[in-house]
Amino acid sequence: MKTTLQLIGNFEKRNNISIAVKIFGDGSSVTEEFWDEEELNESSNIDELHEFLKNTQYKLSEDDGRCLSPVQIAE
């Protein structure tokens, strides 16, 4: 759990976005933008969730550095 919380914190800082992660009993999860509840990811296990949190970079506004809404993957 400590690793997951660290990855969530790093993800939020990197993407300048607040997220909520719901983890279910079978190990699957859903990640949503906290305020608008935009679904960002569905994972079938904790490893997939960790990969999403480590590797996803969203585009940020050039004006204020906030994550664009709706989110857009940075290329």
C-alpha positions in Angstrom: 0.0 0.0 0.0 2.9 2.4 0.8 4.2 2.0 -2.8 0.7 2.7 -4.3 0.3 5.8 -2.2 3.8 7.1 -3.3 2.9 6.5 -6.9 -0.4 8.3 -6.5 1.4 11.3 -5.0 4.0 11.3 -7.7 1.2 11.0 -10.4 -0.7 14.0 -8.9 2.3 16.2 -8.7 3.6 15.3 -12.2 0.1 15.8 -13.8 -1.1 18.6 -11.5 -4.4 16.8 -10.9 -6.2 15.3 -7.9 -7.3 11.7 -8.3 -9.3 9.1 -6.5 -8.4 5.4 -6.8 -11.0 2.8 -6.0 -9.5 -0.7 -5.4 -11.8 -3.6 -5.3 -11.5 -7.0 -3.6 -10.5 -8.8 -6.7 -7.5 -6.5 -7.1 -9.0 -4.5 -10.0 -9.3 -0.7 -9.7 -10.7 2.5 -11.2 -8.9 5.8 -11.2 -10.9 9.0 -11.6 -10.2 12.7 -11.6 -11.2 13.7 -8.1 -13.3 16.9 -8.8 -15.0 16.1 -12.1 -15.1 12.3 -11.6 -13.7 11.8 -15.2 -12.6 8.2 -15.5 -8.9 8.0 -16.3 -8.1 4.3 -16.1 -9.4 0.8 -15.3 -6.9 -1.8 -14.2 -7.5 -5.5 -13.7 -4.7 -5.8 -11.1 -2.3 -3.8 -8.9 0.6 -4.1 -11.4 -1.5 -2.5 -14.1 -2.5 0.3 -11.8 1.2 0.9 -10.9 2.2 1.0 -14.5 -0.6 3.6 -15.2 0.5 5.7 -12.3 4.2 5.5 -13.2 3.9 6.1 -17.0 1.0 8.3 -17.7 1.7 12.0 -18.5 -1.1 14.3 -19.4 -0.9 17.6 -21.2 -0.7 20.7 -19.0 -2.1 24.1 -19.8 0.6 26.5 -21.0 -1.2 29.4 -19.1 -1.2 28.0 -15.6 0.3 24.5 -15.7 -2.9 22.7 -14.7 -4.0 19.5 -16.3 -6.3 20.0 -19.2 -9.9 18.9 -18.8 -10.9 16.6 -20.3 -7.5 15.0 -19.9 -5.2 14.5 -23.0 -2.2 12.2 -23.1 1.0 14.0 -23.7 3.0 12.6 -26.6 
